Amino acid sequence: MSDMRRLGIILAVASLLASATLFGAWFLRQQGQGQLVWDKPTVKKSIQTFAYKVYGNSRLQNGRYFMSKMVFRNTGNKPVTDFSVSYQVPGYIDWTTPEALAQIPPGHTVIKCFYPEFPMKVTQIKNDTPSVLETRIRWNDGSSPMHEDVVREEFVFRGVNEIEWTDLPTNELVTWFDLNVNSDLLAAMVTPNDPVVTEFAAAITAKLGGAIAGAGALTMPS
């Protein structure tokens, strides 16, 4: 056998082996599936009930008043399909309409922020009240049946006359501003049921003989 023919056979065999290797890798990828993972949710440790409406507004301060944020990743080698996420706060918010995505491609990340519309009845809360946020996640990773998981995170409703100056995690507190990030909410804090307001009104009522006069009825002595 000539050297040229031997070389040709070697090259042909090498080409076949390379093709088989590439085909095997492709075949294994096709036999894989999606793999949905997520970080521990970021959840406000407390909700300021006197300012309950801010948590439902995603436009305020570039969306910083979200109640919860979750980061999802597909670490598999096929798309995750039929992905959806919804949440509830038992006793205050029923299960929300699921936010859905047709698919999350391999290697992609999805970030979801939740802006709940709390009912006005949260302003009836006078003292710290423990509660829980339940987040329901559904997805299809290529196996059967579809997967579902519910993540539960505890938080606290503050009393309507209470404020927590910062809701940032301890490891994110660097400056004075970090310690007072909720100071902008003070403008909405005083309510007719504030104990100080109630006591002041009672004192004025007593001074006026049992009735609160309108501002226009008050006169200064000459």
Protein Blocks (a to p, Z undefined) as FASTA:
>chain_A
ZZklmmmmmmmmmmmmmmmmmmmmmmmmmmmccddddddddddfbdcfklmmmmmmmkgg
ghlapfbdcddddfbfbdcehiacddddehkaccddddddfbdcehiacdddddddddfk
lmmpmbdcdddddddddddehiacddddddddddddddfkbccfbfcdfklmmblmlmmm
mmmmmmmmpcfklmklmmmmmmmmmmnoopacdfklpccdZZ
